[in-house]
Amino acid sequence: MPRGERSNPAVLAAAAAMGAAAGLLVQFVLSNRGHAPLVPPLSLPLTLVLVAAVLLVFALRLRRALKRGPGAVNPFQAVRLLVASRAAQLVGGMLGGFGGGLALSLLGRSVPAPTATWLPMLLTLAAGAVLTGCALFAEHCCRVPPGDDDADPDTADPAPGRGPADQTAFRG
């Protein structure tokens, strides 16, 4: 698998901020119309943690295969895991931020909300953080270990653009 750049923390922070802004906006709209606050179902944080566990299992399997040797890893599976981990980072940040935004809107109320209202919001925030953390670990497991593949740049492919070493679409 080609060496890629790690995910930008600013992008993850922006995703979390957009999720928080959306959560606040939803709660303010509901509050202005006189409706009860939006309470996410408990299946949302459960699903986020389940996806995090699946990513973690695949990342550990890939890590074990990398220790066995260079031929033990299917590069297409590694790329799929990398793409899934990057998508999970964004989803975890956005949904975690959304849960945080929902909970943040409850702080300004004069009457405290019952536990059944704010607990699912905080669980969604925590599950989004867990998903983001597991996805970052999975991305870390997709890195190519240093080895004999690191060639001198002067002895690189003499015909650039003709082989898989020059496919820049897979490097980002």
Secondary structure, DSSP 8 states (H G I E B T S, - for coil): --------HHHHHHHHHHHHHHHHHHHHHHHHTT-------THHHHHHHHHHHHHHHHHHHHHHHHHH-GGG--HHHHHHHHHHHHHHHHHHHHHHHHHHHHHHHGGG-SS---HHHHHHHHHHHHHHHHHHHHHHHHHHHTS---STT---GGGS-SSTTSSGGG-GGG--
